[in-house]
Amino acid sequence: MKNNINLLIHNAISGDQKAYESILKRYKNGIYNMIYQMIKNREETEDIVQETFVKAFKSLESYNDTYAFSTWLYKIAFNHCIDSIRKKKLKTLPLDKPMVLKEGETHHEIKDESTSPESDLLYSEKKRMILETIQALPERYRIAILLRHQEDRSYEEISHILKLPIGTVKARIFRAREMLKKKLQKK
């Protein structure tokens, strides 16, 4: 696996467009999901993903192959996302002074979005329930869904690992998702 990505990187540095596309295809979904979790805006996430890959491809020669490529790439994405958040200068208003509107004065109210022990417990319970439900799946479905969603593997990688056609991999993942949905709805 590591040799495969190193070969793709070497070919991309040499100008091979297909190597760039393979790298992009392999990591785009994972990078997208990570950034979306931080930004919570699809359009902005897509922009940052694109900028991340542009930045990474420009810096490809500086990649040190003693480290995992995915770690290097995700670090670029994370840093770029943080930079983007910092660049967003939000208009700030003093909290202690009322805003004067045509209709009169109004005071600022801020929603408390901090987590509570109850919400933390609920999140932990949901996570535990999902993991238990995944573990209860038949082995062929459980392995496929874990490779796809826990290890963030592409369909091609899963196909190679399980020595199955891509269509079979997609079908197993689809069936696993359906089973999970039904079992979790009952809970």
C-alpha positions as CSV (number, residue, x, y, z in Angstrom):
1,M,0.0,0.0,0.0
2,K,2.7,2.4,1.0
3,N,4.8,1.6,-2.1
4,N,1.7,2.2,-4.2
5,I,1.2,5.7,-2.9
6,N,4.9,6.5,-3.1
7,L,4.8,5.4,-6.8
8,L,1.8,7.7,-7.4
9,I,3.6,10.6,-5.7
10,H,6.7,10.0,-7.7
11,N,4.7,9.9,-10.9
12,A,2.7,13.0,-9.9
13,I,6.0,14.9,-9.3
14,S,7.1,13.8,-12.7
15,G,3.9,15.4,-14.1
16,D,1.7,12.4,-14.6
17,Q,-1.9,13.8,-14.5
18,K,-3.4,10.3,-13.9
19,A,-1.3,10.0,-10.7
20,Y,-2.6,13.4,-9.5
21,E,-6.2,12.2,-10.2
22,S,-5.6,8.9,-8.4
23,I,-4.3,10.7,-5.3
24,L,-7.2,13.1,-5.4
25,K,-9.7,10.2,-5.8
26,R,-8.2,8.2,-3.0
27,Y,-8.2,11.0,-0.3
28,K,-10.9,13.5,-1.4
29,N,-13.8,12.1,0.5
30,G,-11.9,11.7,3.8
31,I,-10.5,15.2,3.5
32,Y,-13.9,16.6,2.7
33,N,-15.5,14.9,5.7
34,M,-12.8,16.2,8.1
35,I,-13.2,19.8,6.9
36,Y,-17.0,19.6,6.8
37,Q,-16.9,18.6,10.5
38,M,-15.1,21.8,11.2
39,I,-16.8,24.2,8.9
40,K,-20.3,22.9,8.6
41,N,-20.8,24.6,5.2
42,R,-20.7,22.5,2.0
43,E,-19.7,25.3,-0.4
44,E,-16.9,26.5,1.9
45,T,-15.8,23.0,2.5
46,E,-15.5,22.3,-1.2
47,D,-13.4,25.4,-1.7
48,I,-11.1,24.4,1.2
49,V,-10.8,20.9,-0.1
50,Q,-9.8,22.2,-3.6
51,E,-7.3,24.7,-2.0
52,T,-5.9,21.9,0.1
53,F,-5.1,19.7,-2.9
54,V,-3.7,22.6,-4.8
55,K,-1.4,23.4,-1.9
56,A,-0.5,19.7,-1.4
57,F,0.3,19.2,-5.0
58,K,2.5,22.3,-5.1
59,S,4.3,21.0,-2.1
60,L,4.5,17.3,-3.2
61,E,8.2,17.4,-3.6
62,S,8.6,18.3,0.1
63,Y,6.7,15.2,1.3
64,N,9.0,12.9,3.4
65,D,8.0,9.3,2.7
66,T,9.2,8.1,6.1
67,Y,5.8,9.4,7.3
68,A,2.4,8.3,6.1
69,F,1.2,10.3,3.2
70,S,-2.3,10.5,4.5
71,T,-1.0,12.1,7.8
72,W,0.9,14.7,5.8
73,L,-2.1,15.5,3.6
74,Y,-4.6,15.6,6.5
75,K,-2.2,18.0,8.3
76,I,-2.2,20.3,5.3
77,A,-6.0,20.2,5.2
78,F,-6.4,20.8,8.9
79,N,-4.0,23.7,8.9
80,H,-5.6,25.2,5.8
81,C,-9.0,24.8,7.5
82,I,-7.8,26.6,10.6
83,D,-6.3,29.4,8.5
84,S,-9.6,29.8,6.7
85,I,-11.5,30.0,10.0
86,R,-9.1,32.6,11.3
87,K,-9.3,34.7,8.1
88,K,-13.1,35.0,8.6
89,K,-13.2,38.2,10.5
90,L,-16.6,38.3,12.1
91,K,-18.3,41.6,12.7
92,T,-18.3,42.1,16.4
93,L,-20.6,44.2,18.5
94,P,-20.3,45.0,22.2
95,L,-22.5,42.7,24.3
96,D,-23.1,45.2,27.0
97,K,-24.7,47.9,24.8
98,P,-28.1,47.6,23.2
99,M,-28.5,47.8,19.4
100,V,-30.6,50.8,18.3
101,L,-33.1,49.8,15.6
102,K,-36.0,51.8,14.0
103,E,-38.4,49.8,16.2
104,G,-36.4,50.7,19.4
105,E,-33.6,49.1,21.3
106,T,-32.8,45.4,21.5
107,H,-30.2,43.5,23.6
108,H,-27.9,40.8,22.4
109,E,-28.8,37.2,23.2
110,I,-26.2,34.5,22.8
111,K,-27.1,30.9,22.5
112,D,-25.1,28.7,24.8
113,E,-23.7,25.9,22.6
114,S,-21.4,24.4,25.2
115,T,-21.8,20.7,25.8
116,S,-23.4,19.3,28.9
117,P,-22.8,16.1,30.7
118,E,-26.2,14.9,29.4
119,S,-25.3,15.6,25.8
120,D,-21.9,14.0,26.2
121,L,-23.5,10.9,27.7
122,L,-26.1,10.7,24.9
123,Y,-23.4,11.0,22.3
124,S,-21.3,8.2,24.0
125,E,-24.4,6.0,24.2
126,K,-25.3,6.5,20.5
127,K,-21.7,5.7,19.5
128,R,-21.7,2.6,21.7
129,M,-25.0,1.5,20.2
130,I,-23.8,2.0,16.6
131,L,-20.6,0.1,17.3
132,E,-22.5,-2.8,18.9
133,T,-24.9,-2.9,16.0
134,I,-22.0,-3.0,13.5
135,Q,-20.3,-5.8,15.5
136,A,-23.6,-7.8,15.3
137,L,-23.6,-7.7,11.5
138,P,-22.7,-10.8,9.5
139,E,-18.9,-10.9,9.1
140,R,-18.9,-10.2,5.3
141,Y,-20.9,-7.0,5.8
142,R,-19.2,-6.0,9.0
143,I,-15.7,-6.1,7.4
144,A,-16.9,-4.2,4.3
145,I,-18.5,-1.4,6.4
146,L,-15.6,-1.1,8.8
147,L,-13.1,-0.8,5.9
148,R,-15.2,1.8,4.2
149,H,-16.2,4.0,7.2
150,Q,-13.8,3.3,10.0
151,E,-10.6,3.0,7.9
152,D,-11.9,5.4,5.2
153,R,-10.9,3.0,2.4
154,S,-12.0,3.5,-1.2
155,Y,-14.1,0.9,-3.0
156,E,-11.1,-0.1,-5.0
157,E,-8.9,-0.6,-2.0
158,I,-11.6,-2.7,-0.3
159,S,-12.0,-4.7,-3.5
160,H,-8.3,-5.4,-3.5
161,I,-8.2,-6.3,0.2
162,L,-11.1,-8.6,0.1
163,K,-10.3,-9.9,-3.4
164,L,-13.8,-9.2,-4.6
165,P,-15.2,-7.3,-7.6
166,I,-16.0,-3.7,-6.9
167,G,-19.7,-4.3,-7.6
168,T,-19.8,-6.9,-4.8
169,V,-18.1,-4.5,-2.4
170,K,-20.6,-1.8,-3.2
171,A,-23.5,-4.2,-2.7
172,R,-22.1,-5.4,0.6
173,I,-21.7,-1.9,1.9
174,F,-25.1,-0.9,0.7
175,R,-26.7,-4.0,2.4
176,A,-24.7,-3.3,5.6
177,R,-26.0,0.3,5.7
178,E,-29.5,-0.9,5.2
179,M,-29.2,-3.5,8.0
180,L,-27.7,-0.9,10.3
181,K,-30.5,1.5,9.5
182,K,-33.2,-1.1,10.3
183,K,-31.5,-2.3,13.5
184,L,-30.8,1.2,14.8
185,Q,-34.4,2.3,14.1
186,K,-35.7,-0.5,16.2
187,K,-33.4,0.6,19.1
